[in-house]
Amino acid sequence: MEGISATLLWDIIKHVRSWLANRDRAGDPRKRQSVRALRRLVTAARQTAVYMRHLEESGLQEHTFERRLAALWTDLGFELRDLGLDGLAAKCQMRGRQWVDPGRYDREFLARADSSLERIERDALEILDEIDT
């Protein structure tokens, strides 16, 4: 596969396999919790993308909104960890810390951590597809 390291591919496989095993043991209430959390994650990624576009276009920070993003991503991280979605949970926690201190991580670090908004959203949507099947 071009563009994906063997380590990243192995981590993705382990993450999905672990999640599927947990999902198979989970009952319907747990699945509904997972669906709600993953949908909130997609929404958070899109809200964040819109705000980041606002920052790029206007250069104006809105600390009130950044405070809400920090809380939203942090809450999602805890919720996903409780559901056994540890990989996504860690990325959410990282995003929460980033909004507390936007200079904390540079783009290169975020790229290496594979925690782009697009990647997080894609992972969430893939898991949602697995739940639906």
C-alpha positions in Angstrom: 0.0 0.0 0.0 1.4 3.3 -1.0 1.5 6.0 1.7 0.8 3.8 4.7 3.6 2.5 6.8 3.6 -1.1 7.9 3.5 0.1 11.6 0.5 2.3 10.9 -1.3 -0.4 9.1 -0.6 -2.9 11.9 -1.9 -0.4 14.5 -5.1 0.1 12.5 -5.6 -3.6 12.2 -5.1 -4.1 15.9 -7.4 -1.2 16.7 -10.2 -2.5 14.5 -9.8 -6.1 15.6 -9.9 -5.1 19.3 -12.9 -2.9 18.7 -14.7 -5.6 16.8 -14.1 -8.1 19.6 -15.5 -5.7 22.1 -18.4 -4.9 19.9 -19.3 -8.5 19.5 -19.4 -8.9 23.3 -21.4 -5.7 23.7 -25.1 -5.7 23.8 -27.5 -3.3 22.0 -27.2 -0.5 24.6 -23.4 -0.5 24.2 -23.7 -0.4 20.5 -26.2 2.5 20.7 -23.7 4.3 23.0 -20.9 3.7 20.5 -23.1 5.0 17.6 -24.0 8.2 19.5 -20.3 8.8 20.5 -19.0 8.2 17.0 -21.6 10.5 15.5 -20.7 13.2 18.0 -17.1 12.7 17.0 -17.8 13.3 13.3 -19.8 16.4 14.3 -16.9 17.7 16.4 -14.4 17.1 13.6 -16.6 19.1 11.2 -17.2 21.9 13.7 -13.5 22.1 14.3 -12.7 22.2 10.6 -15.1 25.1 10.2 -13.5 27.0 13.1 -10.0 26.3 11.7 -11.1 27.7 8.3 -12.5 30.8 10.2 -9.1 31.2 11.8 -7.2 30.9 8.5 -9.5 33.4 6.7 -10.0 36.0 9.4 -7.1 35.5 11.8 -9.4 36.1 14.7 -9.4 33.7 17.6 -12.5 33.2 19.6 -11.4 31.9 23.0 -15.0 31.1 24.0 -15.3 28.7 21.1 -11.9 27.3 21.7 -12.9 26.6 25.3 -15.9 24.7 24.0 -13.8 22.7 21.5 -11.3 21.8 24.3 -14.2 20.5 26.5 -15.9 18.7 23.6 -12.8 16.9 22.4 -11.8 16.0 26.0 -15.3 14.7 26.8 -15.3 12.6 23.6 -11.9 11.2 24.6 -13.3 10.0 27.9 -16.5 8.6 26.4 -14.6 6.7 23.7 -12.1 5.3 26.2 -15.1 4.0 28.3 -16.4 2.3 25.1 -13.0 0.6 24.4 -12.2 2.8 21.4 -8.8 3.7 22.8 -7.1 4.8 19.6 -9.8 7.4 18.8 -9.9 8.3 22.5 -6.2 9.2 22.5 -6.6 11.3 19.4 -9.6 13.2 21.0 -7.6 13.8 24.1 -4.8 15.2 22.0 -7.2 17.5 20.2 -8.6 18.7 23.5 -5.2 19.6 24.8 -4.5 21.3 21.5 -7.4 23.7 22.0 -6.3 24.4 25.6 -2.9 25.5 24.2 -3.1 25.8 20.3 0.7 26.1 20.1 1.3 22.8 22.0 1.6 20.6 18.9 2.9 21.6 15.5 1.4 20.3 12.3 4.3 17.9 11.8 3.7 16.2 15.2 -0.1 16.0 14.5 0.7 14.4 11.1 3.0 11.9 12.7 0.4 11.1 15.3 -2.1 10.6 12.4 -4.6 12.7 14.3 -5.8 15.0 11.5 -9.5 15.8 11.5 -9.9 13.9 8.3 -8.3 10.8 9.7 -10.3 10.9 12.9 -13.6 11.4 11.0 -12.7 8.6 8.6 -11.9 6.2 11.4 -15.2 7.1 13.1 -17.2 6.6 9.9 -15.5 3.2 9.3 -16.5 2.0 12.7 -20.0 3.3 12.2 -20.2 1.3 9.0 -19.1 -1.8 10.9 -21.8 -1.3 13.5 -24.4 -1.1 10.7 -23.4 -4.3 9.1 
